[in-house]
Amino acid sequence: MAKDTPALVTKVTQVREQAVVVEEFNAAKGKLASVSEPADKVKILIDGAPVSPYDIPEKQEARKLIFESLLQIKDLGVNSFVNGLSQKQSDVLMKYLYVALETDPENANKFLKIHVAVTKRGVGSIVRVMHEKSLTV
Amino acid sequence: MNKQAFIQTVRETLDAALCIENFPSQIVERHNKPEVETRMNPELILNPVTICRTIHEKVFIEPSVNSVRISIKLKFLDEIDRILVDKFCSWLMKRAEMFGILRRVPVEGYSISLLIENKHVEAKARAKVVNFVVQFLEEIDKEISEMKLDVNSRARVVATQFHQSLLV
């Protein structure tokens, strides 16, 4: 029992942290109905994104919602959308952009345009995508 | 526009990935090998990224602490394109030592691979290495198209001559 206790504590902590991540994402999903602009939807989803080391089904759902909203942003509105993001939001958005560029090559055109707009602010977001091995989307 | 955005994305990603330094092996004494190839220490391998331009064309960048592996999948829409890409890349890879950063064997699923180590980045300016890769991506399409036109024109000449000989 004593030998298993640390693993049990880790498992309980992991489940609790997973629950927090899922709760935040569900809260973000709940707020989507109150906004109509795709840029605002993306910001809400990014704030509640399930960025975590856990492999949870909410990650797939978050990807689907964020990709759909990103594709609805008009080309002329990309720069204003990106300029309105904070550093943390840019980092999360960059993670989703790389996942999008890998998994959805048919819509790569739009994602590449948004990537170019985000990197105008610096390559820090790209470095964090590569280095943050535990915080994945 | 799509190509420009793709090239710009690859350039920025390489700028971020090529922050590499000398890092001797932690496992074997007096060994200094590219970690992206040996893969003996997972903590030294960074998250790989894939940048797709279309379904057929993509770049796969695998960074690590002391090396970066870049794999490029070139687009080929028909059989002639595929043969030309295979022949061209095979020709380049046989001369990998002259290039220095080219890998003799491409990563599975890709047409050509480059391995950039810290010594390359120290000997040549990082910006020039990035420019080389980007220039390669920009010009490869043109090269393949020119080769295809050459093949088609030669085939047309050969077919004409053959038919003329048959008529006479």
Chai-1 contact restraints between the chains, C-beta under 6 A:
chainA,res_idxA,chainB,res_idxB,connection_type,confidence,min_distance_angstrom,max_distance_angstrom,comment,restraint_id
A,Y98,B,V49,contact,1.0,0.0,6.0,A-B,restraint_1
A,L101,B,I51,contact,1.0,0.0,6.0,A-B,restraint_2
A,L101,B,C52,contact,1.0,0.0,6.0,A-B,restraint_3
A,E102,B,T50,contact,1.0,0.0,6.0,A-B,restraint_4
A,P105,B,C52,contact,1.0,0.0,6.0,A-B,restraint_5
A,P105,B,I55,contact,1.0,0.0,6.0,A-B,restraint_6
A,A108,B,C52,contact,1.0,0.0,6.0,A-B,restraint_7
A,A108,B,R53,contact,1.0,0.0,6.0,A-B,restraint_8
A,N109,B,N2,contact,1.0,0.0,6.0,A-B,restraint_9
A,L112,B,A5,contact,1.0,0.0,6.0,A-B,restraint_10
A,L112,B,F6,contact,1.0,0.0,6.0,A-B,restraint_11
A,L112,B,T9,contact,1.0,0.0,6.0,A-B,restraint_12
A,K113,B,A5,contact,1.0,0.0,6.0,A-B,restraint_13
A,H115,B,T9,contact,1.0,0.0,6.0,A-B,restraint_14
A,V116,B,A5,contact,1.0,0.0,6.0,A-B,restraint_15
A,V116,B,Q8,contact,1.0,0.0,6.0,A-B,restraint_16
A,T119,B,E12,contact,1.0,0.0,6.0,A-B,restraint_17
A,V123,B,E12,contact,1.0,0.0,6.0,A-B,restraint_18
A,V123,B,D15,contact,1.0,0.0,6.0,A-B,restraint_19
A,V123,B,A16,contact,1.0,0.0,6.0,A-B,restraint_20
A,I126,B,T13,contact,1.0,0.0,6.0,A-B,restraint_21
A,I126,B,A16,contact,1.0,0.0,6.0,A-B,restraint_22
A,V127,B,A16,contact,1.0,0.0,6.0,A-B,restraint_23
A,M130,B,L46,contact,1.0,0.0,6.0,A-B,restraint_24
A,M130,B,N47,contact,1.0,0.0,6.0,A-B,restraint_25
A,M130,B,P63,contact,1.0,0.0,6.0,A-B,restraint_26
A,K133,B,N47,contact,1.0,0.0,6.0,A-B,restraint_27
